[in-house]
Amino acid sequence: MTKHSATLALDEAVQARRAAGQDVLHLGFGEAGLPVSAGLAEALADAHLRNGYGPVAGSARARAAAAGWFGRRGLATEPEQVLFAPGSKPLLFALLAAIGGDVVLPTPSWVSYAAQAALLGRRVVAVPVPAEAGGVPDPELLEPALCRARAAGARPAVLVLTVPDNPTGTVAPAARVAAVCAIAERHGLAVISDEIYAELSHHGTAPSPARYLPERTVITTGLSKSLALGGWRIGFARTPAGRWGQWLRRELTGIASEIWSSLAAPMQAVAAHALDDPPAVTAHIAAARRLHARVATATHARLLAAGADCRPPQAGFYLYPDLAPAREALRARGVTTGPELATALLDRHGVATLPGSAFGEPTTALTLRLATSLLYGSTPRQRHAALTAAEPEALPWIGPALDRLGAALADLTDHRAPTPQNAGATLG
């Protein structure tokens, strides 16, 4: 039986609780939570009469815009290397289907990679990430893991990397990315580089694997995170130049033609406009990048104050705290696993998070993934105010939410044994 995506299932559960009148602090869903950038609604309205099918890979205009977009970011690209889709998620699935073989994943990693591999009947070779950042497997562990997997009958063929990373909100150093790509080349692996958060790196750019393994790296990305257009479903891929890239494009186009036909024509017009990097769009992304960084950094401070281990945020709006230092205090409250920790936060404190087990970690890991992007406001006016505020973390709807998270964690990790006054934190 195929399970509901953990992130989507939690979001629906939170909406149901809210509809029932419960006050829930939603930190479990990676929606960018911002208003639509100036000019995009107009581009969509201008294209609303385009109701015909178009080329499977995308219109010539949209593909040329995407090629120019990649080129301005240091990756020379021809329009024929680009393929559009209704979101990057179907592109990832189609790529796994086209490339074949078993899938090598960093652990933890985004919930859908392993789920898509399972849908295709592929094995997953899980390799822990290094201490400093997620999104890439530890190079010192990768090669031995590949050898063990082959000895056990697996056929590792594709390595999925996330730069910047979901769930940890970090950016792997260039040296780590280069080392992993060198191992992938030695073992004949293709690389799928999920770069959906690349525009939201807080400090500088993220090192694309396509720079280190150009002939075997496919980049997937889209506009759902940088421009908060998740509901518009605009994704695109950059396939490599060369013979293998040409073969992959044929396979990918064939799969796309049988599954989604083409990205909706009005959305292709939006993509073409956005990917030309007009000033309003680039300014909007810069403001979003700053907002994400400030609120994630303020959240990180609350996590450290509660005794969690947590990598400092470097991109996007995620944090990945580990409450292992408070294991004994949590045990006194009946919390011994990550899922129990997430349940205690939701049921006792109304704070929705996802446990690390949703991202491939063992249930015994006391890890959580937090997404701060839905703290920015519940109305367009609030979200616009957050986007333009000098200190968004101090806004009256963001600051108290961060304090609420800090108080919930502090209550659960209090080293005092539960008493009648604080027994509400005990997991029943």
Buried (B, 14 or more C-beta within 10 A) or exposed (E): EEEEBBBEBBBEBBEEBEEEEEEBBBBBBBBBBBBBBEBBEEBBEEBEEBEEEBBBBBBEBBBBBBBBBBEEBEBEBEBBBBBBBBBBBBBBBBBBBBBEBBBBBBBBBBBBBBBBBBEEEBBBBBBBBBEEBBBBBBBEBBBEBBEEBBEEEBEBBBBBBBBBBBBBBBBBBBEBBBBBBBBBBEBEBBBBBBBBBBBBBBEEEBBBBBBBBBEBBBBBBBBBBBBBBBEBBBBBBBBBBEEBBBEBBEBBBEBBEEBBEBBBBBBBBBBBBBBBBBEEBEEBBEBBBBBBBBBBBBBBBBBEEBBBBBBBBBBBBBBBBBBBBBBEBBEBBEBBBBBBBBBBBBEBBBBBBBBBBBBBBEEEBBBBBBBBBBBBBEEEEBBBBBBEBEEBBEBEBBBEBBEBBBBBBBBBBBEEEBEEEBEEBBBE
